[in-house]
């Protein structure tokens, strides 16, 4: 089941970047990802509570000026 949630090949590559005997690098990457995901879900919740779904998407997606 873990393989359905985590791309193990990518996770193993991240772990290979750790120094021997330390998981500091991979730990920072994983926790950074989780923090970013939590912030994104918080923004989504806030946006959905004050606007309609199409307006929420415009708020969440970065603007691209051509």
ZAKE-362418 format. One record per residue (C-alpha): x, y, z; residue number from 1; residue in one letter. Coordinates in steps of 0.02 Angstrom, whole numbers, always signed. Layout:
<tordrens>
TORDREN     px     py     pz resi resn
TORDREN      X      Y      Z  NUM    a
...
</tordrens>
This chain:
<tordrens>
TORDREN     px     py     pz resi resn
TORDREN     +0     +0     +0    1    x
TORDREN   +143   +119    +35    2    x
TORDREN   +194   +105   -148    3    x
TORDREN    +23   +175   -195    4    x
TORDREN    +58   +332    -93    5    x
TORDREN   +247   +355   -106    6    x
TORDREN   +352   +343   -262    7    x
TORDREN   +483   +229   -184    8    x
TORDREN   +610   +255   -324    9    x
TORDREN   +607   +443   -293   10    x
TORDREN   +611   +419   -105   11    x
TORDREN   +762   +303   -119   12    x
TORDREN   +852   +432   -227   13    x
TORDREN   +821   +565    -95   14    x
TORDREN   +886   +447    +40   15    x
TORDREN  +1044   +415    -61   16    x
TORDREN  +1086   +600    -46   17    x
TORDREN  +1101   +584   +144   18    x
TORDREN  +1273   +578   +222   19    x
TORDREN  +1319   +408   +293   20    x
TORDREN  +1234   +380   +460   21    x
TORDREN  +1124   +534   +444   22    x
TORDREN   +950   +562   +380   23    x
TORDREN   +957   +750   +398   24    x
TORDREN   +944   +791   +212   25    x
TORDREN   +802   +671   +171   26    x
TORDREN   +711   +720   +330   27    x
TORDREN   +719   +905   +281   28    x
TORDREN   +656   +867   +105   29    x
TORDREN   +510   +760   +166   30    x
TORDREN   +457   +880   +304   31    x
TORDREN   +473  +1028   +183   32    x
TORDREN   +358   +938    +62   33    x
TORDREN   +232   +900   +200   34    x
TORDREN   +235  +1081   +260   35    x
TORDREN   +206  +1142    +82   36    x
TORDREN    +62  +1020    +59   37    x
TORDREN    -18  +1076   +222   38    x
TORDREN     -3  +1260   +171   39    x
TORDREN    -81  +1220     +2   40    x
TORDREN   -228  +1130    +81   41    x
TORDREN   -253  +1275   +203   42    x
TORDREN   -256  +1397    +56   43    x
TORDREN   -379  +1285    -36   44    x
TORDREN   -495  +1274   +115   45    x
TORDREN   -490  +1462   +142   46    x
TORDREN   -517  +1500    -41   47    x
TORDREN   -663  +1379    -56   48    x
TORDREN   -748  +1453    +98   49    x
TORDREN   -750  +1631    +30   50    x
TORDREN   -770  +1608   -158   51    x
TORDREN   -846  +1496   -289   52    x
TORDREN   -741  +1350   -355   53    x
TORDREN   -687  +1440   -516   54    x
TORDREN   -635  +1594   -418   55    x
TORDREN   -543  +1484   -294   56    x
TORDREN   -441  +1406   -434   57    x
TORDREN   -393  +1578   -498   58    x
TORDREN   -335  +1624   -322   59    x
TORDREN   -232  +1465   -301   60    x
TORDREN   -150  +1456   -472   61    x
TORDREN     -5  +1571   -510   62    x
TORDREN    -39  +1708   -635   63    x
TORDREN    +50  +1691   -800   64    x
TORDREN    +73  +1854   -893   65    x
TORDREN   +121  +1838  -1076   66    x
</tordrens>
